[in-house]
Amino acid sequence: MDFNQEIMEKQNFLTTTEFREVIWPPISRLCKAKELPAQSLYLILKNTELFLKYVGPNEFQTHFLPLILKSLECGVAKLQFLA
């Protein structure tokens, strides 16, 4: 478990409503971007388990699955490993 995730879970740092209102809009736009900085992609992939707690299966399939597939095809070992 990631340190940040552990802190958020222990302190109930983020509610689903807060995630949906504050975090999800920019993340979903970032996921849909035609060009995505490698570091942003890395952070999204690294925190996939955390996002799974806040988005439904359809949203995950629509937004995150294409990023995972791109990561597997990109040729960057770190991204492929996370994917």
N, C-alpha and C positions, 0 to 999 in steps of 0.2 A: 504494500500500500504506500502510496506517495505521501510524503510528510504533510504537504498542504491539504490533501484530501483528509488525512487523519485529523488534523486540527479542525477542519470544517465540520467533520462528523461529530467530534467530541463536543464542540461548542455550539452545534446547530447554527453555524455561522451563516448559512444560506438556505432560505426556504425555497420551495419549488416556485412559488409566486415571484419571489425576488429574482430567481434565475430567469424565469420567463419574461419578466419585465425589463431587467437590466442587462443580463449577460447574453441571453439567446438572440436578440435582434442583431447585434454586431457579429456574433459568431456565425449565425446563419448567412449573413451577407458575405462574410469572409469565406465560408464554405462554397458559396456560389460564384466567387470571383474567378475570372478566366485565368488570371495570374495570381499565384499565391507565393509569398516569400517562403523560402525553405524553413526558416526558423519558425514561422507561424504554423506551417504544416507540422513540423516536429512537435510543437507544443500542443496542437490539437490532437495528434496521435497519442502523445504521451498521456493525455488526460481523457482518453476515450471512455474509460471506465466511469469516470466522474460524470461525463456528459450522459452516459447511458442511464444514470439515475434520474435525470431531469427531462429527457426527451423520450417520446414513444418510439416503438419499433418502426413506424412509417417514416417519422422524421429522421431517425437514424439512417434508414435505408436511403432516403432522398438526399440527405446532406452529407453524411459521413462515409457511406459506402463508396461513392465515387472518389473521395480523397484517399481512402485506403487502397483502392485499385490503382490510382495514379502513383501512390507511394511505392507499390510493388513493382511498377513498371519504370520508375524513374532512374534506377541505376545507382542510387545513393544508399550505401549499406545501412547507415543508421535509420533512415526512413523505412527501408525495406524490413529491417528487424522489428521496428515498432509496429508496422502494419501487420 
